[in-house]
């Protein structure tokens, strides 16, 4: 199963940023959803997560 990088939203469900490619001690590196480009986000940001939370659209399907 591929790990996904998500960003929380104050206005509704979380946004899926893309599939996790690699990680460093401070960043998640992911492949963007709509292209083959890679991007990175800061792990320290409270809105960034890799495990589905209750606001994620796929929360109910997540293995526990």
PDBQT receptor file of N, H, CA, C and O in Angstrom, charges set to zero:
ATOM      1  N   UNK A   1       0.837  -1.183   0.000  1.00  0.00    +0.000 N 
ATOM      2  CA  UNK A   1       0.000   0.000   0.000  1.00  0.00    +0.000 C 
ATOM      3  C   UNK A   1       0.879   1.242   0.000  1.00  0.00    +0.000 C 
ATOM      4  O   UNK A   1       1.845   1.331   0.758  1.00  0.00    +0.000 OA
ATOM      5  N   UNK A   2       0.540   2.187  -0.845  1.00  0.00    +0.000 N 
ATOM      6  H   UNK A   2      -0.245   2.114  -1.461  1.00  0.00    +0.000 HD
ATOM      7  CA  UNK A   2       1.317   3.409  -0.976  1.00  0.00    +0.000 C 
ATOM      8  C   UNK A   2       0.896   4.407   0.105  1.00  0.00    +0.000 C 
ATOM      9  O   UNK A   2      -0.294   4.592   0.358  1.00  0.00    +0.000 OA
ATOM     10  N   UNK A   3       1.875   5.042   0.734  1.00  0.00    +0.000 N 
ATOM     11  H   UNK A   3       2.842   4.891   0.529  1.00  0.00    +0.000 HD
ATOM     12  CA  UNK A   3       1.601   6.059   1.734  1.00  0.00    +0.000 C 
ATOM     13  C   UNK A   3       1.318   7.379   1.033  1.00  0.00    +0.000 C 
ATOM     14  O   UNK A   3       2.012   7.749   0.086  1.00  0.00    +0.000 OA
ATOM     15  N   UNK A   4       0.305   8.079   1.499  1.00  0.00    +0.000 N 
ATOM     16  H   UNK A   4      -0.258   7.778   2.269  1.00  0.00    +0.000 HD
ATOM     17  CA  UNK A   4      -0.091   9.346   0.899  1.00  0.00    +0.000 C 
ATOM     18  C   UNK A   4       0.187  10.497   1.858  1.00  0.00    +0.000 C 
ATOM     19  O   UNK A   4       0.052  10.362   3.074  1.00  0.00    +0.000 OA
ATOM     20  N   UNK A   5       0.575  11.619   1.291  1.00  0.00    +0.000 N 
ATOM     21  H   UNK A   5       0.685  11.729   0.303  1.00  0.00    +0.000 HD
ATOM     22  CA  UNK A   5       0.804  12.834   2.065  1.00  0.00    +0.000 C 
ATOM     23  C   UNK A   5      -0.454  13.684   1.957  1.00  0.00    +0.000 C 
ATOM     24  O   UNK A   5      -0.968  13.916   0.863  1.00  0.00    +0.000 OA
ATOM     25  N   UNK A   6      -0.942  14.145   3.102  1.00  0.00    +0.000 N 
ATOM     26  H   UNK A   6      -0.525  13.957   3.991  1.00  0.00    +0.000 HD
ATOM     27  CA  UNK A   6      -2.183  14.907   3.155  1.00  0.00    +0.000 C 
ATOM     28  C   UNK A   6      -1.962  16.229   3.864  1.00  0.00    +0.000 C 
ATOM     29  O   UNK A   6      -1.025  16.392   4.646  1.00  0.00    +0.000 OA
ATOM     30  N   UNK A   7      -2.856  17.175   3.570  1.00  0.00    +0.000 N 
ATOM     31  H   UNK A   7      -3.617  17.042   2.935  1.00  0.00    +0.000 HD
ATOM     32  CA  UNK A   7      -2.814  18.457   4.249  1.00  0.00    +0.000 C 
ATOM     33  C   UNK A   7      -4.204  18.742   4.806  1.00  0.00    +0.000 C 
ATOM     34  O   UNK A   7      -5.192  18.726   4.072  1.00  0.00    +0.000 OA
ATOM     35  N   UNK A   8      -4.272  19.000   6.096  1.00  0.00    +0.000 N 
ATOM     36  H   UNK A   8      -3.470  19.013   6.693  1.00  0.00    +0.000 HD
ATOM     37  CA  UNK A   8      -5.543  19.299   6.730  1.00  0.00    +0.000 C 
ATOM     38  C   UNK A   8      -6.108  20.628   6.247  1.00  0.00    +0.000 C 
ATOM     39  O   UNK A   8      -5.372  21.501   5.789  1.00  0.00    +0.000 OA
ATOM     40  N   UNK A   9      -7.418  20.765   6.357  1.00  0.00    +0.000 N 
ATOM     41  H   UNK A   9      -8.015  20.055   6.729  1.00  0.00    +0.000 HD
ATOM     42  CA  UNK A   9      -8.097  21.981   5.942  1.00  0.00    +0.000 C 
ATOM     43  C   UNK A   9      -9.073  22.407   7.030  1.00  0.00    +0.000 C 
ATOM     44  O   UNK A   9      -9.727  21.564   7.644  1.00  0.00    +0.000 OA
ATOM     45  N   UNK A  10      -9.171  23.695   7.267  1.00  0.00    +0.000 N 
ATOM     46  H   UNK A  10      -8.639  24.379   6.768  1.00  0.00    +0.000 HD
ATOM     47  CA  UNK A  10     -10.136  24.190   8.252  1.00  0.00    +0.000 C 
ATOM     48  C   UNK A  10     -11.538  24.256   7.660  1.00  0.00    +0.000 C 
ATOM     49  O   UNK A  10     -12.503  24.484   8.390  1.00  0.00    +0.000 OA
ATOM     50  N   UNK A  11     -11.666  24.062   6.363  1.00  0.00    +0.000 N 
ATOM     51  H   UNK A  11     -10.882  23.876   5.771  1.00  0.00    +0.000 HD
ATOM     52  CA  UNK A  11     -12.937  24.258   5.687  1.00  0.00    +0.000 C 
ATOM     53  C   UNK A  11     -13.613  22.973   5.224  1.00  0.00    +0.000 C 
ATOM     54  O   UNK A  11     -14.624  23.038   4.525  1.00  0.00    +0.000 OA
ATOM     55  N   UNK A  12     -13.094  21.821   5.587  1.00  0.00    +0.000 N 
ATOM     56  H   UNK A  12     -12.272  21.768   6.155  1.00  0.00    +0.000 HD
ATOM     57  CA  UNK A  12     -13.702  20.566   5.149  1.00  0.00    +0.000 C 
ATOM     58  C   UNK A  12     -12.722  19.426   5.234  1.00  0.00    +0.000 C 
ATOM     59  O   UNK A  12     -11.893  19.365   6.143  1.00  0.00    +0.000 OA
ATOM     60  N   UNK A  13     -12.821  18.525   4.285  1.00  0.00    +0.000 N 
ATOM     61  H   UNK A  13     -13.494  18.574   3.547  1.00  0.00    +0.000 HD
ATOM     62  CA  UNK A  13     -11.950  17.343   4.309  1.00  0.00    +0.000 C 
ATOM     63  C   UNK A  13     -10.511  17.708   3.929  1.00  0.00    +0.000 C 
ATOM     64  O   UNK A  13     -10.255  18.746   3.320  1.00  0.00    +0.000 OA
ATOM     65  N   UNK A  14      -9.609  16.851   4.295  1.00  0.00    +0.000 N 
ATOM     66  H   UNK A  14      -9.817  16.007   4.789  1.00  0.00    +0.000 HD
ATOM     67  CA  UNK A  14      -8.180  17.055   4.021  1.00  0.00    +0.000 C 
ATOM     68  C   UNK A  14      -7.910  16.962   2.518  1.00  0.00    +0.000 C 
ATOM     69  O   UNK A  14      -8.652  16.314   1.780  1.00  0.00    +0.000 OA
ATOM     70  N   UNK A  15      -6.852  17.611   2.088  1.00  0.00    +0.000 N 
ATOM     71  H   UNK A  15      -6.250  18.137   2.688  1.00  0.00    +0.000 HD
ATOM     72  CA  UNK A  15      -6.442  17.585   0.683  1.00  0.00    +0.000 C 
ATOM     73  C   UNK A  15      -5.346  16.546   0.498  1.00  0.00    +0.000 C 
ATOM     74  O   UNK A  15      -4.371  16.525   1.250  1.00  0.00    +0.000 OA
ATOM     75  N   UNK A  16      -5.501  15.700  -0.482  1.00  0.00    +0.000 N 
ATOM     76  H   UNK A  16      -6.293  15.716  -1.092  1.00  0.00    +0.000 HD
ATOM     77  CA  UNK A  16      -4.478  14.727  -0.828  1.00  0.00    +0.000 C 
ATOM     78  C   UNK A  16      -3.442  15.431  -1.691  1.00  0.00    +0.000 C 
ATOM     79  O   UNK A  16      -3.758  15.918  -2.776  1.00  0.00    +0.000 OA
ATOM     80  N   UNK A  17      -2.199  15.484  -1.205  1.00  0.00    +0.000 N 
ATOM     81  H   UNK A  17      -1.942  15.088  -0.324  1.00  0.00    +0.000 HD
ATOM     82  CA  UNK A  17      -1.132  16.146  -1.963  1.00  0.00    +0.000 C 
ATOM     83  C   UNK A  17      -0.501  15.195  -2.965  1.00  0.00    +0.000 C 
ATOM     84  O   UNK A  17      -0.221  15.587  -4.098  1.00  0.00    +0.000 OA
ATOM     85  N   UNK A  18      -0.274  13.946  -2.562  1.00  0.00    +0.000 N 
ATOM     86  H   UNK A  18      -0.502  13.627  -1.642  1.00  0.00    +0.000 HD
ATOM     87  CA  UNK A  18       0.328  12.974  -3.464  1.00  0.00    +0.000 C 
ATOM     88  C   UNK A  18       0.888  11.783  -2.719  1.00  0.00    +0.000 C 
ATOM     89  O   UNK A  18       0.675  11.633  -1.516  1.00  0.00    +0.000 OA
ATOM     90  N   UNK A  19       1.610  10.933  -3.441  1.00  0.00    +0.000 N 
ATOM     91  H   UNK A  19       1.783  11.055  -4.419  1.00  0.00    +0.000 HD
ATOM     92  CA  UNK A  19       2.180   9.712  -2.875  1.00  0.00    +0.000 C 
ATOM     93  C   UNK A  19       3.580   9.981  -2.353  1.00  0.00    +0.000 C 
ATOM     94  O   UNK A  19       4.393  10.622  -3.019  1.00  0.00    +0.000 OA
ATOM     95  N   UNK A  20       3.850   9.486  -1.163  1.00  0.00    +0.000 N 
ATOM     96  H   UNK A  20       3.190   8.965  -0.622  1.00  0.00    +0.000 HD
ATOM     97  CA  UNK A  20       5.149   9.662  -0.527  1.00  0.00    +0.000 C 
ATOM     98  C   UNK A  20       6.220   8.920  -1.316  1.00  0.00    +0.000 C 
ATOM     99  O   UNK A  20       6.082   7.732  -1.608  1.00  0.00    +0.000 OA
ATOM    100  N   UNK A  21       7.286   9.634  -1.655  1.00  0.00    +0.000 N 
ATOM    101  H   UNK A  21       7.398  10.599  -1.418  1.00  0.00    +0.000 HD
ATOM    102  CA  UNK A  21       8.402   9.053  -2.402  1.00  0.00    +0.000 C 
ATOM    103  C   UNK A  21       9.573   8.803  -1.459  1.00  0.00    +0.000 C 
ATOM    104  O   UNK A  21      10.215   7.753  -1.511  1.00  0.00    +0.000 OA
ATOM    105  N   UNK A  22       9.841   9.778  -0.599  1.00  0.00    +0.000 N 
ATOM    106  H   UNK A  22       9.320  10.630  -0.556  1.00  0.00    +0.000 HD
ATOM    107  CA  UNK A  22      10.958   9.679   0.349  1.00  0.00    +0.000 C 
ATOM    108  C   UNK A  22      10.699  10.655   1.483  1.00  0.00    +0.000 C 
ATOM    109  O   UNK A  22       9.786  11.479   1.421  1.00  0.00    +0.000 OA
ATOM    110  N   UNK A  23      11.514  10.545   2.511  1.00  0.00    +0.000 N 
ATOM    111  H   UNK A  23      12.255   9.876   2.561  1.00  0.00    +0.000 HD
ATOM    112  CA  UNK A  23      11.434  11.515   3.588  1.00  0.00    +0.000 C 
ATOM    113  C   UNK A  23      12.803  11.753   4.185  1.00  0.00    +0.000 C 
ATOM    114  O   UNK A  23      13.659  10.868   4.197  1.00  0.00    +0.000 OA
ATOM    115  N   UNK A  24      12.992  12.954   4.675  1.00  0.00    +0.000 N 
ATOM    116  H   UNK A  24      12.297  13.672   4.664  1.00  0.00    +0.000 HD
ATOM    117  CA  UNK A  24      14.209  13.305   5.386  1.00  0.00    +0.000 C 
ATOM    118  C   UNK A  24      13.807  13.543   6.835  1.00  0.00    +0.000 C 
ATOM    119  O   UNK A  24      12.660  13.299   7.209  1.00  0.00    +0.000 OA
ATOM    120  N   UNK A  25      14.728  14.008   7.637  1.00  0.00    +0.000 N 
ATOM    121  H   UNK A  25      15.660  14.205   7.333  1.00  0.00    +0.000 HD
ATOM    122  CA  UNK A  25      14.388  14.261   9.034  1.00  0.00    +0.000 C 
ATOM    123  C   UNK A  25      13.427  15.436   9.182  1.00  0.00    +0.000 C 
ATOM    124  O   UNK A  25      12.762  15.554  10.211  1.00  0.00    +0.000 OA
ATOM    125  N   UNK A  26      13.340  16.306   8.179  1.00  0.00    +0.000 N 
ATOM    126  H   UNK A  26      13.880  16.210   7.343  1.00  0.00    +0.000 HD
ATOM    127  CA  UNK A  26      12.496  17.495   8.285  1.00  0.00    +0.000 C 
ATOM    128  C   UNK A  26      11.427  17.624   7.205  1.00  0.00    +0.000 C 
ATOM    129  O   UNK A  26      10.540  18.468   7.333  1.00  0.00    +0.000 OA
ATOM    130  N   UNK A  27      11.479  16.813   6.140  1.00  0.00    +0.000 N 
ATOM    131  H   UNK A  27      12.200  16.127   6.036  1.00  0.00    +0.000 HD
ATOM    132  CA  UNK A  27      10.549  16.971   5.019  1.00  0.00    +0.000 C 
ATOM    133  C   UNK A  27       9.992  15.633   4.522  1.00  0.00    +0.000 C 
ATOM    134  O   UNK A  27      10.640  14.591   4.622  1.00  0.00    +0.000 OA
ATOM    135  N   UNK A  28       8.773  15.698   3.985  1.00  0.00    +0.000 N 
ATOM    136  H   UNK A  28       8.247  16.544   3.904  1.00  0.00    +0.000 HD
ATOM    137  CA  UNK A  28       8.212  14.609   3.201  1.00  0.00    +0.000 C 
ATOM    138  C   UNK A  28       8.379  14.993   1.740  1.00  0.00    +0.000 C 
ATOM    139  O   UNK A  28       8.060  16.117   1.353  1.00  0.00    +0.000 OA
ATOM    140  N   UNK A  29       8.870  14.079   0.935  1.00  0.00    +0.000 N 
ATOM    141  H   UNK A  29       9.128  13.165   1.249  1.00  0.00    +0.000 HD
ATOM    142  CA  UNK A  29       8.996  14.304  -0.500  1.00  0.00    +0.000 C 
ATOM    143  C   UNK A  29       7.933  13.429  -1.163  1.00  0.00    +0.000 C 
ATOM    144  O   UNK A  29       7.872  12.222  -0.932  1.00  0.00    +0.000 OA
ATOM    145  N   UNK A  30       7.104  14.052  -1.985  1.00  0.00    +0.000 N 
ATOM    146  H   UNK A  30       7.153  15.033  -2.173  1.00  0.00    +0.000 HD
ATOM    147  CA  UNK A  30       5.985  13.326  -2.571  1.00  0.00    +0.000 C 
ATOM    148  C   UNK A  30       5.854  13.629  -4.057  1.00  0.00    +0.000 C 
ATOM    149  O   UNK A  30       6.327  14.651  -4.553  1.00  0.00    +0.000 OA
ATOM    150  N   UNK A  31       5.196  12.706  -4.749  1.00  0.00    +0.000 N 
ATOM    151  H   UNK A  31       4.812  11.875  -4.346  1.00  0.00    +0.000 HD
ATOM    152  CA  UNK A  31       4.889  12.886  -6.169  1.00  0.00    +0.000 C 
ATOM    153  C   UNK A  31       3.504  13.500  -6.242  1.00  0.00    +0.000 C 
ATOM    154  O   UNK A  31       2.544  12.956  -5.695  1.00  0.00    +0.000 OA
ATOM    155  N   UNK A  32       3.403  14.621  -6.911  1.00  0.00    +0.000 N 
ATOM    156  H   UNK A  32       4.182  15.064  -7.355  1.00  0.00    +0.000 HD
ATOM    157  CA  UNK A  32       2.120  15.329  -7.005  1.00  0.00    +0.000 C 
ATOM    158  C   UNK A  32       1.060  14.476  -7.667  1.00  0.00    +0.000 C 
ATOM    159  O   UNK A  32       1.357  13.664  -8.543  1.00  0.00    +0.000 OA
ATOM    160  N   UNK A  33      -0.160  14.662  -7.249  1.00  0.00    +0.000 N 
ATOM    161  H   UNK A  33      -0.402  15.321  -6.537  1.00  0.00    +0.000 HD
ATOM    162  CA  UNK A  33      -1.288  13.858  -7.739  1.00  0.00    +0.000 C 
ATOM    163  C   UNK A  33      -1.488  13.943  -9.231  1.00  0.00    +0.000 C 
ATOM    164  O   UNK A  33      -1.725  12.920  -9.874  1.00  0.00    +0.000 OA
ATOM    165  N   UNK A  34      -1.402  15.116  -9.798  1.00  0.00    +0.000 N 
ATOM    166  H   UNK A  34      -1.210  15.947  -9.275  1.00  0.00    +0.000 HD
ATOM    167  CA  UNK A  34      -1.792  15.305 -11.197  1.00  0.00    +0.000 C 
ATOM    168  C   UNK A  34      -0.616  15.391 -12.161  1.00  0.00    +0.000 C 
ATOM    169  O   UNK A  34      -0.800  15.705 -13.337  1.00  0.00    +0.000 OA
ATOM    170  N   UNK A  35       0.579  15.117 -11.678  1.00  0.00    +0.000 N 
ATOM    171  H   UNK A  35       0.728  14.862 -10.723  1.00  0.00    +0.000 HD
ATOM    172  CA  UNK A  35       1.743  15.157 -12.565  1.00  0.00    +0.000 C 
ATOM    173  C   UNK A  35       2.820  14.239 -12.013  1.00  0.00    +0.000 C 
ATOM    174  O   UNK A  35       2.672  13.674 -10.930  1.00  0.00    +0.000 OA
ATOM    175  N   UNK A  36       3.878  14.097 -12.748  1.00  0.00    +0.000 N 
ATOM    176  H   UNK A  36       3.998  14.556 -13.629  1.00  0.00    +0.000 HD
ATOM    177  CA  UNK A  36       4.991  13.258 -12.303  1.00  0.00    +0.000 C 
ATOM    178  C   UNK A  36       6.014  14.066 -11.503  1.00  0.00    +0.000 C 
ATOM    179  O   UNK A  36       7.026  13.523 -11.059  1.00  0.00    +0.000 OA
ATOM    180  N   UNK A  37       5.753  15.360 -11.319  1.00  0.00    +0.000 N 
ATOM    181  H   UNK A  37       4.931  15.801 -11.679  1.00  0.00    +0.000 HD
ATOM    182  CA  UNK A  37       6.690  16.207 -10.589  1.00  0.00    +0.000 C 
ATOM    183  C   UNK A  37       6.697  15.857  -9.109  1.00  0.00    +0.000 C 
ATOM    184  O   UNK A  37       5.698  15.400  -8.554  1.00  0.00    +0.000 OA
ATOM    185  N   UNK A  38       7.835  16.081  -8.489  1.00  0.00    +0.000 N 
ATOM    186  H   UNK A  38       8.647  16.452  -8.939  1.00  0.00    +0.000 HD
ATOM    187  CA  UNK A  38       7.926  15.881  -7.052  1.00  0.00    +0.000 C 
ATOM    188  C   UNK A  38       7.916  17.229  -6.345  1.00  0.00    +0.000 C 
ATOM    189  O   UNK A  38       8.274  18.256  -6.922  1.00  0.00    +0.000 OA
ATOM    190  N   UNK A  39       7.505  17.203  -5.099  1.00  0.00    +0.000 N 
ATOM    191  H   UNK A  39       7.215  16.369  -4.630  1.00  0.00    +0.000 HD
ATOM    192  CA  UNK A  39       7.462  18.394  -4.271  1.00  0.00    +0.000 C 
ATOM    193  C   UNK A  39       7.799  17.961  -2.844  1.00  0.00    +0.000 C 
ATOM    194  O   UNK A  39       7.924  16.768  -2.567  1.00  0.00    +0.000 OA
ATOM    195  N   UNK A  40       7.944  18.920  -1.955  1.00  0.00    +0.000 N 
ATOM    196  H   UNK A  40       7.843  19.889  -2.181  1.00  0.00    +0.000 HD
ATOM    197  CA  UNK A  40       8.203  18.566  -0.567  1.00  0.00    +0.000 C 
ATOM    198  C   UNK A  40       7.441  19.492   0.366  1.00  0.00    +0.000 C 
ATOM    199  O   UNK A  40       7.110  20.623   0.011  1.00  0.00    +0.000 OA
ATOM    200  N   UNK A  41       7.169  18.992   1.565  1.00  0.00    +0.000 N 
ATOM    201  H   UNK A  41       7.438  18.073   1.853  1.00  0.00    +0.000 HD
ATOM    202  CA  UNK A  41       6.507  19.766   2.613  1.00  0.00    +0.000 C 
ATOM    203  C   UNK A  41       7.249  19.536   3.923  1.00  0.00    +0.000 C 
ATOM    204  O   UNK A  41       7.923  18.522   4.105  1.00  0.00    +0.000 OA
ATOM    205  N   UNK A  42       7.113  20.478   4.810  1.00  0.00    +0.000 N 
ATOM    206  H   UNK A  42       6.565  21.301   4.662  1.00  0.00    +0.000 HD
ATOM    207  CA  UNK A  42       7.755  20.426   6.113  1.00  0.00    +0.000 C 
ATOM    208  C   UNK A  42       6.999  19.471   7.039  1.00  0.00    +0.000 C 
ATOM    209  O   UNK A  42       5.789  19.609   7.218  1.00  0.00    +0.000 OA
ATOM    210  N   UNK A  43       7.704  18.509   7.623  1.00  0.00    +0.000 N 
ATOM    211  H   UNK A  43       8.687  18.397   7.478  1.00  0.00    +0.000 HD
ATOM    212  CA  UNK A  43       7.094  17.573   8.556  1.00  0.00    +0.000 C 
ATOM    213  C   UNK A  43       6.575  18.264   9.809  1.00  0.00    +0.000 C 
ATOM    214  O   UNK A  43       5.656  17.764  10.457  1.00  0.00    +0.000 OA
ATOM    215  N   UNK A  44       7.153  19.402  10.152  1.00  0.00    +0.000 N 
ATOM    216  H   UNK A  44       7.900  19.808   9.625  1.00  0.00    +0.000 HD
ATOM    217  CA  UNK A  44       6.784  20.101  11.374  1.00  0.00    +0.000 C 
ATOM    218  C   UNK A  44       5.464  20.838  11.296  1.00  0.00    +0.000 C 
ATOM    219  O   UNK A  44       4.952  21.291  12.319  1.00  0.00    +0.000 OA
ATOM    220  N   UNK A  45       4.903  20.969  10.109  1.00  0.00    +0.000 N 
ATOM    221  H   UNK A  45       5.319  20.600   9.278  1.00  0.00    +0.000 HD
ATOM    222  CA  UNK A  45       3.632  21.668   9.955  1.00  0.00    +0.000 C 
ATOM    223  C   UNK A  45       2.521  20.833  10.588  1.00  0.00    +0.000 C 
ATOM    224  O   UNK A  45       2.404  19.645  10.285  1.00  0.00    +0.000 OA
ATOM    225  N   UNK A  46       1.712  21.422  11.451  1.00  0.00    +0.000 N 
ATOM    226  H   UNK A  46       1.808  22.387  11.697  1.00  0.00    +0.000 HD
ATOM    227  CA  UNK A  46       0.666  20.640  12.122  1.00  0.00    +0.000 C 
ATOM    228  C   UNK A  46      -0.432  20.135  11.179  1.00  0.00    +0.000 C 
ATOM    229  O   UNK A  46      -1.154  19.204  11.536  1.00  0.00    +0.000 OA
ATOM    230  N   UNK A  47      -0.574  20.718   9.999  1.00  0.00    +0.000 N 
ATOM    231  H   UNK A  47       0.013  21.474   9.709  1.00  0.00    +0.000 HD
ATOM    232  CA  UNK A  47      -1.632  20.278   9.088  1.00  0.00    +0.000 C 
ATOM    233  C   UNK A  47      -1.191  19.130   8.176  1.00  0.00    +0.000 C 
ATOM    234  O   UNK A  47      -2.037  18.509   7.532  1.00  0.00    +0.000 OA
ATOM    235  N   UNK A  48       0.099  18.835   8.104  1.00  0.00    +0.000 N 
ATOM    236  H   UNK A  48       0.786  19.340   8.627  1.00  0.00    +0.000 HD
ATOM    237  CA  UNK A  48       0.613  17.784   7.226  1.00  0.00    +0.000 C 
ATOM    238  C   UNK A  48       0.601  16.443   7.960  1.00  0.00    +0.000 C 
ATOM    239  O   UNK A  48       1.043  16.352   9.105  1.00  0.00    +0.000 OA
ATOM    240  N   UNK A  49       0.092  15.405   7.294  1.00  0.00    +0.000 N 
ATOM    241  H   UNK A  49      -0.267  15.479   6.364  1.00  0.00    +0.000 HD
ATOM    242  CA  UNK A  49       0.062  14.070   7.894  1.00  0.00    +0.000 C 
ATOM    243  C   UNK A  49       0.073  12.990   6.820  1.00  0.00    +0.000 C 
ATOM    244  O   UNK A  49      -0.279  13.236   5.666  1.00  0.00    +0.000 OA
ATOM    245  N   UNK A  50       0.484  11.786   7.222  1.00  0.00    +0.000 N 
ATOM    246  H   UNK A  50       0.770  11.586   8.159  1.00  0.00    +0.000 HD
ATOM    247  CA  UNK A  50       0.540  10.663   6.293  1.00  0.00    +0.000 C 
ATOM    248  C   UNK A  50      -0.474   9.576   6.646  1.00  0.00    +0.000 C 
ATOM    249  O   UNK A  50      -0.774   8.724   5.809  1.00  0.00    +0.000 OA
ATOM    250  N   UNK A  51      -0.995   9.589   7.844  1.00  0.00    +0.000 N 
ATOM    251  H   UNK A  51      -0.751  10.280   8.524  1.00  0.00    +0.000 HD
ATOM    252  CA  UNK A  51      -2.020   8.633   8.243  1.00  0.00    +0.000 C 
ATOM    253  C   UNK A  51      -3.387   9.310   8.157  1.00  0.00    +0.000 C 
ATOM    254  O   UNK A  51      -3.519  10.468   8.554  1.00  0.00    +0.000 OA
ATOM    255  N   UNK A  52      -4.402   8.619   7.649  1.00  0.00    +0.000 N 
ATOM    256  H   UNK A  52      -4.295   7.678   7.326  1.00  0.00    +0.000 HD
ATOM    257  CA  UNK A  52      -5.719   9.233   7.528  1.00  0.00    +0.000 C 
ATOM    258  C   UNK A  52      -6.274   9.660   8.887  1.00  0.00    +0.000 C 
ATOM    259  O   UNK A  52      -6.212   8.908   9.859  1.00  0.00    +0.000 OA
ATOM    260  N   UNK A  53      -6.808  10.856   8.938  1.00  0.00    +0.000 N 
ATOM    261  H   UNK A  53      -6.858  11.467   8.148  1.00  0.00    +0.000 HD
ATOM    262  CA  UNK A  53      -7.477  11.333  10.149  1.00  0.00    +0.000 C 
ATOM    263  C   UNK A  53      -8.981  11.310   9.890  1.00  0.00    +0.000 C 
ATOM    264  O   UNK A  53      -9.405  10.941   8.794  1.00  0.00    +0.000 OA
ATOM    265  N   UNK A  54      -9.783  11.688  10.855  1.00  0.00    +0.000 N 
ATOM    266  H   UNK A  54      -9.438  11.987  11.745  1.00  0.00    +0.000 HD
ATOM    267  CA  UNK A  54     -11.236  11.630  10.702  1.00  0.00    +0.000 C 
ATOM    268  C   UNK A  54     -11.753  12.564   9.606  1.00  0.00    +0.000 C 
ATOM    269  O   UNK A  54     -12.856  12.362   9.099  1.00  0.00    +0.000 OA
ATOM    270  N   UNK A  55     -10.979  13.574   9.238  1.00  0.00    +0.000 N 
ATOM    271  H   UNK A  55     -10.082  13.737   9.650  1.00  0.00    +0.000 HD
ATOM    272  CA  UNK A  55     -11.396  14.506   8.189  1.00  0.00    +0.000 C 
ATOM    273  C   UNK A  55     -10.973  14.057   6.788  1.00  0.00    +0.000 C 
ATOM    274  O   UNK A  55     -11.354  14.690   5.803  1.00  0.00    +0.000 OA
ATOM    275  N   UNK A  56     -10.202  12.990   6.681  1.00  0.00    +0.000 N 
ATOM    276  H   UNK A  56      -9.893  12.476   7.481  1.00  0.00    +0.000 HD
ATOM    277  CA  UNK A  56      -9.752  12.489   5.377  1.00  0.00    +0.000 C 
ATOM    278  C   UNK A  56     -10.871  11.686   4.702  1.00  0.00    +0.000 C 
ATOM    279  O   UNK A  56     -11.568  10.916   5.363  1.00  0.00    +0.000 OA
ATOM    280  N   UNK A  57     -11.038  11.864   3.403  1.00  0.00    +0.000 N 
ATOM    281  H   UNK A  57     -10.472  12.489   2.867  1.00  0.00    +0.000 HD
ATOM    282  CA  UNK A  57     -12.098  11.131   2.688  1.00  0.00    +0.000 C 
ATOM    283  C   UNK A  57     -11.947   9.605   2.778  1.00  0.00    +0.000 C 
ATOM    284  O   UNK A  57     -12.948   8.888   2.754  1.00  0.00    +0.000 OA
ATOM    285  N   UNK A  58     -10.726   9.108   2.879  1.00  0.00    +0.000 N 
ATOM    286  H   UNK A  58      -9.913   9.691   2.898  1.00  0.00    +0.000 HD
ATOM    287  CA  UNK A  58     -10.517   7.653   2.922  1.00  0.00    +0.000 C 
ATOM    288  C   UNK A  58     -10.319   7.127   4.343  1.00  0.00    +0.000 C 
ATOM    289  O   UNK A  58      -9.782   6.033   4.514  1.00  0.00    +0.000 OA
ATOM    290  N   UNK A  59     -10.733   7.864   5.356  1.00  0.00    +0.000 N 
ATOM    291  H   UNK A  59     -11.169   8.753   5.218  1.00  0.00    +0.000 HD
ATOM    292  CA  UNK A  59     -10.547   7.460   6.759  1.00  0.00    +0.000 C 
ATOM    293  C   UNK A  59     -11.219   6.119   7.063  1.00  0.00    +0.000 C 
ATOM    294  O   UNK A  59     -10.632   5.281   7.748  1.00  0.00    +0.000 OA
ATOM    295  N   UNK A  60     -12.420   5.907   6.572  1.00  0.00    +0.000 N 
ATOM    296  H   UNK A  60     -12.897   6.587   6.015  1.00  0.00    +0.000 HD
ATOM    297  CA  UNK A  60     -13.152   4.681   6.879  1.00  0.00    +0.000 C 
ATOM    298  C   UNK A  60     -12.516   3.450   6.277  1.00  0.00    +0.000 C 
ATOM    299  O   UNK A  60     -12.680   2.351   6.806  1.00  0.00    +0.000 OA
ATOM    300  N   UNK A  61     -11.790   3.607   5.177  1.00  0.00    +0.000 N 
ATOM    301  H   UNK A  61     -11.656   4.500   4.747  1.00  0.00    +0.000 HD
ATOM    302  CA  UNK A  61     -11.151   2.481   4.494  1.00  0.00    +0.000 C 
ATOM    303  C   UNK A  61      -9.745   2.204   5.002  1.00  0.00    +0.000 C 
ATOM    304  O   UNK A  61      -9.117   1.232   4.582  1.00  0.00    +0.000 OA
ATOM    305  N   UNK A  62      -9.248   3.038   5.895  1.00  0.00    +0.000 N 
ATOM    306  H   UNK A  62      -9.759   3.827   6.236  1.00  0.00    +0.000 HD
ATOM    307  CA  UNK A  62      -7.869   2.913   6.375  1.00  0.00    +0.000 C 
ATOM    308  C   UNK A  62      -7.725   1.706   7.289  1.00  0.00    +0.000 C 
ATOM    309  O   UNK A  62      -8.589   1.458   8.130  1.00  0.00    +0.000 OA
ATOM    310  N   UNK A  63      -6.632   0.947   7.131  1.00  0.00    +0.000 N 
ATOM    311  H   UNK A  63      -5.930   1.149   6.448  1.00  0.00    +0.000 HD
ATOM    312  CA  UNK A  63      -6.392  -0.185   8.047  1.00  0.00    +0.000 C 
ATOM    313  C   UNK A  63      -6.059   0.335   9.431  1.00  0.00    +0.000 C 
ATOM    314  O   UNK A  63      -5.387   1.357   9.572  1.00  0.00    +0.000 OA
ATOM    315  N   UNK A  64      -6.516  -0.350  10.430  1.00  0.00    +0.000 N 
ATOM    316  H   UNK A  64      -7.061  -1.181  10.316  1.00  0.00    +0.000 HD
ATOM    317  CA  UNK A  64      -6.269   0.040  11.834  1.00  0.00    +0.000 C 
ATOM    318  C   UNK A  64      -5.517  -1.025  12.553  1.00  0.00    +0.000 C 
ATOM    319  O   UNK A  64      -5.219  -0.877  13.738  1.00  0.00    +0.000 OA
TER     320      UNK A  64
